[in-house]
Amino acid sequence: MGDYVVRCAGCMSKLPLHALTCPLDGSLPRAEYSSVQLKPRALPGIWKFHDWLPVTGIIEGAGEGSVTYKSTGLAAALDLDNLYISFSGYWPERNARMRTCSFKGLEAPPTMQRKREMDDKSTMVVASAGNTARAFAEVASITGQKLVLVVPESAISRLWVTVEPGPVIVVGVDGDYYQAIEIADRLTSCPGYLPEGGARNIARRDGMGTVMLQAALAMRCLPHHYFQAVGSGTGGISAWEAAMRLVGDGRFGRNLPRLHLAQNLPNAPIYYAWTGKEPGPVSQVMYDDVLFNRRPPYSVAGGVKDALEATDGRVYGVTDWEAAMAKALYEESEGIDILNAPAVAIAALVQAVESRLVSKDDIILLNITGGGVARLKEEMDIVALKCDIVVSDPEELMNFMEGRA
């Protein structure tokens, strides 16, 4: 298993294994694994990185990992010699078989397995703008664990599974993702309900961190630059933490990759916080609303700001038009459909190339955080999840849940 202790990223004090925060300073918890070197196990998917995951067992049938390949098409279009792509999604020709078609599928299996090992019978509650909810629904349907998904009503169409649906309750919110989070928080304040923890859950972060681990194995080194589109920024934190472990390993390089995080303008709080620019008015329409989180873990110790400072990072603001052009460029040059979110990361890479923030021969890792939905739907049957109730305030949900008890 991944033998580990949990420490506060701020004061470094030892915390309980399942802590979501440090009681002394509110910092993020971080796993400190006893295994210093990366030693892949003979296990499928992300479970090969078992020594650096906070679980003792695995979930059979869940946990497909990302794949890393050296780009030729997009690399040629951008005149880059060492562009590597981490692809999370469904692309059989690349041996990518992530049925949720999003790298959120890296978070859900270790999180649900960790809950199972806690022997906690409470119902997990997940607030999401769509992709995270889909990933948790797939795993909960495989394991039979109880789950409540709280999502904006506009995101319900994104909720489907490729197996027989399990004990999953879908709550639509007459509002945005921020309101979904507030309503989910109210539910988890009641006995019998457990928050999944978001950025504060080490299982979620270390699951996403397997992107960097898989890439390092494929490239046999750490990249100079890492590009990803972010909402909360948790993926950026995860990449930084995984890279620190790889530096500690000693076989993949001594320098941390420079984080290049991208957000969709104008709903880009991390971009505005990092650059110091004046925030624009919030838009009700954006290229991909999964990238809008009003309260990202930015200033907390161990959070996004620390990750950017530690890696001399950069944050990009990407317009809808830039993202749309980048998506078309990738799909034409690489030959697979992708979700809207990774198009924002591609647009940031285009900006970096044009601004000469990256060099032609730099080793670059681009995280394509979701794709292959069209391919999956051609080859597999999907089951749409039905909404159980639409609410506009927490009390409506509380009354509904009491009625089901």
ZAMARGU-4260 file (C-alpha; in steps of 0.2 Angstrom, whole numbers, plus 5000, padded with zeros to 4 digits):
<rodrens>
0) 5000/5000/5000 | 5005/5018/4999 | 5011/5020/5017 | 5010/5038/5022 | 5007/5051/5035
5) 4997/5067/5032 | 5005/5084/5036 | 5000/5102/5035 | 5007/5111/5020 | 5009/5126/5031
10) 5016/5122/5048 | 5021/5104/5044 | 5012/5097/5059 | 5006/5079/5058 | 4987/5077/5055
15) 4975/5063/5056 | 4975/5053/5040 | 4958/5059/5034 | 4960/5077/5039 | 4953/5090/5026
20) 4962/5105/5034 | 4974/5109/5048 | 4966/5115/5064 | 4981/5126/5068 | 4982/5137/5052
25) 4968/5131/5040 | 4981/5125/5027 | 4979/5111/5015 | 4984/5093/5021 | 4997/5084/5010
30) 5002/5066/5010 | 5020/5061/5014 | 5024/5044/5007 | 5037/5032/5014 | 5042/5026/4997
35) 5054/5040/4990 | 5056/5032/4973 | 5042/5029/4960 | 5040/5011/4959 | 5025/5006/4947
40) 5016/4991/4952 | 5009/4977/4941 | 4991/4985/4943 | 4980/4992/4930 | 4978/5011/4927
45) 4981/5023/4941 | 4983/5009/4953 | 5001/5006/4946 | 5005/5021/4957 | 4999/5013/4972
50) 5014/5018/4983 | 5009/5036/4980 | 4990/5035/4983 | 4982/5036/5000 | 4973/5019/4999
55) 4977/5001/5003 | 4966/4992/4990 | 4959/4996/4973 | 4942/4996/4964 | 4941/4983/4951
60) 4934/4990/4935 | 4938/5008/4939 | 4954/5019/4938 | 4959/5020/4920 | 4974/5032/4919
65) 4979/5045/4907 | 4991/5041/4892 | 5006/5051/4887 | 5012/5053/4869 | 5024/5064/4859
70) 5014/5075/4847 | 5017/5076/4829 | 5002/5086/4822 | 5000/5100/4835 | 5019/5100/4838
75) 5021/5104/4819 | 5008/5117/4819 | 5016/5126/4833 | 5034/5122/4828 | 5038/5113/4844
80) 5051/5099/4844 | 5046/5091/4861 | 5028/5093/4864 | 5020/5079/4874 | 5002/5077/4877
85) 4994/5069/4892 | 4977/5063/4886 | 4963/5059/4898 | 4948/5052/4889 | 4943/5038/4876
90) 4954/5035/4862 | 4957/5017/4858 | 4971/5020/4846 | 4981/5028/4859 | 4976/5015/4872
95) 4966/5028/4881 | 4950/5020/4888 | 4944/5032/4902 | 4925/5030/4900 | 4921/5046/4909
100) 4931/5055/4896 | 4938/5067/4908 | 4953/5068/4920 | 4941/5069/4934 | 4940/5050/4932
105) 4957/5050/4940 | 4950/5058/4956 | 4935/5048/4960 | 4942/5030/4961 | 4955/5034/4975
110) 4942/5045/4984 | 4929/5032/4984 | 4941/5018/4989 | 4948/5028/5003 | 4930/5031/5009
115) 4927/5012/5008 | 4942/5009/5018 | 4936/5021/5032 | 4921/5010/5033 | 4911/5025/5033
120) 4892/5021/5029 | 4888/5039/5026 | 4882/5046/5009 | 4895/5056/5000 | 4890/5073/4993
125) 4898/5080/4977 | 4895/5097/4970 | 4900/5099/4952 | 4898/5108/4936 | 4897/5091/4927
130) 4913/5082/4924 | 4917/5078/4942 | 4899/5072/4945 | 4900/5060/4930 | 4916/5053/4936
135) 4910/5050/4954 | 4893/5043/4947 | 4902/5030/4937 | 4913/5024/4952 | 4898/5024/4964
140) 4888/5014/4951 | 4902/5001/4951 | 4905/5000/4970 | 4887/5002/4975 | 4892/5017/4987
145) 4878/5030/4990 | 4881/5047/4982 | 4872/5063/4981 | 4877/5074/4966 | 4873/5093/4967
150) 4875/5102/4950 | 4868/5117/4941 | 4852/5112/4932 | 4861/5117/4915 | 4874/5104/4918
155) 4862/5089/4921 | 4864/5084/4902 | 4883/5080/4906 | 4878/5067/4919 | 4879/5049/4911
160) 4887/5032/4915 | 4892/5017/4905 | 4886/5005/4918 | 4870/5001/4927 | 4867/5017/4938
165) 4869/5014/4956 | 4862/5023/4972 | 4865/5040/4965 | 4853/5055/4969 | 4855/5069/4956
170) 4850/5087/4963 | 4849/5101/4950 | 4851/5118/4956 | 4842/5133/4949 | 4859/5143/4949
175) 4877/5142/4945 | 4891/5131/4952 | 4894/5142/4967 | 4876/5140/4972 | 4878/5121/4970
180) 4893/5122/4982 | 4883/5131/4995 | 4868/5119/4994 | 4880/5104/4995 | 4889/5112/5010
185) 4872/5114/5019 | 4868/5095/5016 | 4885/5089/5022 | 4882/5099/5039 | 4869/5085/5043
190) 4873/5068/5051 | 4875/5054/5038 | 4882/5065/5024 | 4901/5067/5020 | 4909/5080/5009
195) 4921/5074/4996 | 4933/5088/5001 | 4937/5096/4985 | 4955/5102/4984 | 4957/5098/5002
200) 4955/5079/4999 | 4973/5071/4996 | 4965/5056/4987 | 4958/5068/4974 | 4974/5078/4972
205) 4985/5062/4972 | 4974/5054/4959 | 4976/5069/4947 | 4994/5069/4951 | 4996/5053/4942
210) 4995/5063/4926 | 5013/5069/4930 | 5019/5052/4936 | 5013/5044/4919 | 5021/5057/4909
215) 5037/5056/4918 | 5038/5038/4915 | 5034/5040/4896 | 5046/5055/4894 | 5059/5048/4906
220) 5061/5065/4914 | 5051/5080/4921 | 5045/5092/4908 | 5051/5110/4907 | 5033/5117/4906
225) 5016/5110/4911 | 5000/5118/4903 | 4983/5115/4910 | 4966/5124/4910 | 4959/5126/4928
230) 4944/5131/4937 | 4948/5128/4956 | 4967/5126/4951 | 4967/5109/4960 | 4975/5101/4945
235) 4989/5113/4945 | 4992/5110/4964 | 4992/5091/4960 | 5004/5093/4946 | 5016/5103/4957
240) 5015/5090/4972 | 5018/5075/4960 | 5033/5084/4953 | 5040/5088/4970 | 5039/5069/4973
245) 5048/5065/4957 | 5062/5078/4961 | 5064/5069/4977 | 5065/5052/4968 | 5081/5059/4959
250) 5079/5050/4943 | 5068/5062/4933 | 5077/5079/4935 | 5081/5092/4948 | 5070/5106/4942
255) 5051/5108/4945 | 5041/5111/4929 | 5035/5128/4926 | 5016/5128/4929 | 5006/5137/4915
260) 4988/5138/4921 | 4974/5144/4910 | 4957/5152/4913 | 4942/5157/4902 | 4939/5175/4902
265) 4930/5185/4910 | 4926/5172/4924 | 4944/5170/4929 | 4947/5173/4947 | 4964/5165/4948
270) 4970/5174/4933 | 4965/5191/4940 | 4972/5187/4957 | 4989/5181/4950 | 4991/5195/4937
275) 4984/5209/4948 | 4972/5215/4934 | 4955/5222/4938 | 4942/5208/4936 | 4929/5210/4923
280) 4910/5208/4926 | 4905/5190/4928 | 4897/5183/4912 | 4883/5171/4912 | 4889/5163/4896
285) 4907/5156/4894 | 4916/5144/4883 | 4916/5131/4897 | 4908/5134/4913 | 4917/5120/4922
290) 4932/5132/4923 | 4923/5144/4934 | 4925/5142/4952 | 4922/5158/4963 | 4932/5152/4978
295) 4947/5143/4972 | 4960/5137/4985 | 4972/5152/4980 | 4980/5160/4995 | 4979/5145/5007
300) 4996/5137/5012 | 4999/5123/4999 | 4987/5131/4987 | 4987/5138/4969 | 4998/5154/4974
305) 5011/5143/4982 | 5012/5131/4967 | 5014/5146/4955 | 5027/5154/4966 | 5037/5138/4968
310) 5037/5135/4950 | 5039/5152/4943 | 5022/5149/4935 | 5011/5159/4924 | 4992/5161/4922
315) 4984/5165/4906 | 4967/5173/4902 | 4959/5165/4886 | 4944/5172/4877 | 4930/5161/4870
320) 4936/5165/4852 | 4954/5159/4856 | 4948/5143/4864 | 4937/5139/4849 | 4951/5142/4837
325) 4963/5131/4848 | 4950/5117/4849 | 4948/5116/4830 | 4967/5116/4828 | 4969/5102/4840
330) 4955/5091/4833 | 4962/5094/4815 | 4980/5091/4819 | 4978/5076/4832 | 4962/5068/4825
335) 4951/5066/4841 | 4937/5076/4848 | 4941/5085/4865 | 4930/5094/4878 | 4930/5113/4879
340) 4941/5115/4894 | 4957/5108/4887 | 4955/5120/4872 | 4958/5134/4884 | 4975/5126/4889
345) 4979/5124/4871 | 4975/5142/4868 | 4987/5146/4882 | 5001/5136/4874 | 4998/5146/4858
350) 5000/5162/4868 | 5016/5156/4876 | 5023/5151/4859 | 5019/5168/4851 | 5026/5177/4866
355) 5042/5166/4866 | 5039/5160/4884 | 5043/5143/4878 | 5057/5138/4866 | 5056/5126/4851
360) 5066/5113/4860 | 5059/5114/4877 | 5050/5098/4884 | 5032/5103/4886 | 5018/5093/4893
365) 5000/5098/4888 | 4986/5091/4899 | 4971/5087/4888 | 4959/5085/4902 | 4945/5077/4892
370) 4941/5070/4876 | 4934/5056/4865 | 4916/5058/4870 | 4911/5056/4851 | 4921/5040/4850
375) 4914/5033/4866 | 4896/5036/4861 | 4900/5027/4844 | 4906/5012/4853 | 4897/5011/4870
380) 4880/5013/4877 | 4878/5027/4889 | 4864/5029/4902 | 4859/5047/4906 | 4856/5050/4924
385) 4839/5058/4928 | 4837/5073/4939 | 4828/5069/4956 | 4824/5086/4961 | 4828/5104/4956
390) 4830/5116/4971 | 4834/5135/4973 | 4839/5135/4991 | 4846/5123/5004 | 4830/5120/5013
395) 4821/5113/4998 | 4835/5100/4997 | 4834/5097/5016 | 4815/5094/5015 | 4818/5082/5000
400) 4831/5072/5008 | 4821/5070/5025 | 4806/5064/5014 | 4817/5050/5007 | 4825/5045/5024
</rodrens>
